[in-house]
């Protein structure tokens, strides 16, 4: 495909519903792919085991390439970068490859030890058995020698049809289920879009780095159930607070089992979350 765009989105999905309008409003040229080429996107289906260059030749050159679908298979990250660069000599070595990941790579890591509380940040050890974490390490290892790469590990996504208040009934289906729930971390789709454009605009800050992205809040499932739950769920919250000796909600991070710190991302790129409190869009 002829031409060059500022941003190529591989795998247009929920995130692109926020990212595409933001690109348009800022004058950032972009193109996007889906497997079928629906809704004016380019057809592209990445096979992590194939070395065929043909699917990549139809893609435009881009200053930044966003990989919005999960990378899990060993070798997939390096293969994607290699095939794109091999078929886009005009992309140049300055192209930044941005992968969207998940904060789930820190679940089960040694950061949290029994009876010990510690904050998780982007420098915390990841779960070595997590396939997405391994794929991220592979991608980041390409920078700076082979290509400029970075990863945005996203916490719980909300916005549009994804409204946290609708999750309480399913997650807190019983008092015992609610008892087991601690913290949850969120980030709005608009702030994800702003983060993508920020790293694309400042590749020198982003390259070679893994970033953790939340809205800088630690939320408490009990607090959600108290505010958004049914009358029965609200009663369970009161009973659980009495049993645990909790005097007010939200519970402090030390009682929630996990707390994530994403302040370094926002500070590095001179931003603050626009959607720093949950609510209806």
Buried (B, 14 or more C-beta within 10 A) or exposed (E): EEEBBBBBBBBBEBBBBBBBEBBEEEEBBBBBBBEEEEEEBBEBEBEBEEEEEEBBEEBBBBBBBBBBBBBBBEEBBBBBBBBBBEBBEEBEEEBBBBBBBBBBBBBEBEBBEEEEBEBBBBEBEBBEEBBBBBBBBBBBEBBEEBBBBBBBBBBBBBBEEBBBBEBBEEBBEEBEEBBEBBBBBBBBBBBBBBBBBBBBBBBEBBBBBBBBBBBBBBBBBBBBBBEBBEEEBEEBBEEBBEEEEBEEBBBEBEBBEBBBBBEBBBEBBEBEBEBBEBEEE
